[in-house]
Amino acid sequence: MKTFIYRIITKLKAEIKNPQGEVVENIVKRLSISSDLKVNTGKFYEIKIFDDNLENANKKIEKISKEILTNPLIETFEIISIEEYR
């Protein structure tokens, strides 16, 4: 059995208001660190899938990401890395 480590980021869709990102933007501007920036916030997940087959593991992580990690009406996900651990 192999171990596949997935790193996934979820974030709000571009058209959805991001209050947490706006708070960070306002603080950065108020502290005069930068006046020209856009902050998007999200969540980071690291998930290990135990399977003999990468294709099966990929199907599982897609299902987990679509059905559990995100609300598809307002969020997107991106698998940023896949690593096989032996």
C-alpha positions as CSV (number, residue, x, y, z in Angstrom):
1,M,0.0,0.0,0.0
2,K,1.3,3.4,-1.0
3,T,0.8,6.7,0.8
4,F,-0.1,9.8,-1.4
5,I,0.1,13.2,0.3
6,Y,-2.1,15.9,-1.2
7,R,-2.0,19.6,-0.4
8,I,-5.2,21.4,-1.2
9,I,-6.2,25.1,-1.0
10,T,-9.8,26.2,-0.9
11,K,-10.9,29.8,-1.3
12,L,-13.9,31.9,-2.0
13,K,-14.8,32.4,-5.7
14,A,-13.7,35.8,-7.0
15,E,-17.3,37.1,-7.1
16,I,-17.9,36.3,-3.4
17,K,-17.2,39.0,-0.8
18,N,-14.2,38.1,1.4
19,P,-14.6,40.0,4.7
20,Q,-11.5,38.4,6.2
21,G,-9.4,39.4,3.3
22,E,-10.8,43.0,3.5
23,V,-9.8,43.2,7.2
24,V,-6.2,42.2,6.3
25,E,-6.1,44.7,3.5
26,N,-7.4,47.5,5.7
27,I,-4.9,46.8,8.5
28,V,-2.0,46.7,6.0
29,K,-3.1,50.0,4.5
30,R,-3.6,51.6,7.9
31,L,-0.1,50.6,9.0
32,S,1.3,52.1,5.8
33,I,2.9,48.9,4.8
34,S,1.3,49.0,1.3
35,S,-1.6,50.9,-0.2
36,D,-1.9,48.7,-3.3
37,L,-2.8,45.1,-2.5
38,K,-5.6,42.6,-2.7
39,V,-5.9,39.8,-0.1
40,N,-7.7,36.6,-0.7
41,T,-8.0,34.2,2.2
42,G,-8.6,30.5,2.2
43,K,-7.9,27.2,3.9
44,F,-5.0,24.8,3.5
45,Y,-5.4,21.0,3.8
46,E,-2.9,18.2,3.8
47,I,-4.5,14.8,3.3
48,K,-2.9,11.4,3.1
49,I,-4.6,8.8,1.0
50,F,-3.5,5.2,1.4
51,D,-4.0,3.2,-1.9
52,D,-2.0,1.1,-4.3
53,N,-3.0,3.1,-7.3
54,L,-2.4,6.9,-8.0
55,E,-5.4,7.1,-10.2
56,N,-7.7,5.7,-7.5
57,A,-6.2,8.1,-4.9
58,N,-6.7,11.0,-7.3
59,K,-10.4,10.1,-7.7
60,K,-10.8,9.9,-3.9
61,I,-9.2,13.3,-3.3
62,E,-11.3,14.9,-6.1
63,K,-14.5,13.6,-4.4
64,I,-13.3,14.7,-0.9
65,S,-12.4,18.2,-2.2
66,K,-15.7,18.6,-4.1
67,E,-18.1,17.1,-1.6
68,I,-16.6,17.8,1.8
69,L,-13.9,20.5,1.7
70,T,-15.8,23.1,-0.4
71,N,-19.2,24.5,-0.9
72,P,-19.3,24.6,-4.7
73,L,-21.7,27.5,-4.8
74,I,-19.2,29.9,-3.2
75,E,-15.8,28.1,-3.0
76,T,-13.1,26.6,-5.3
77,F,-10.3,24.2,-4.6
78,E,-6.9,23.6,-6.1
79,I,-4.7,20.6,-5.5
80,I,-1.3,22.3,-5.3
81,S,0.9,19.2,-4.8
82,I,0.8,15.4,-4.8
83,E,3.6,13.5,-3.2
84,E,4.1,9.8,-3.0
85,Y,5.5,8.8,0.4
86,R,7.2,5.4,0.7
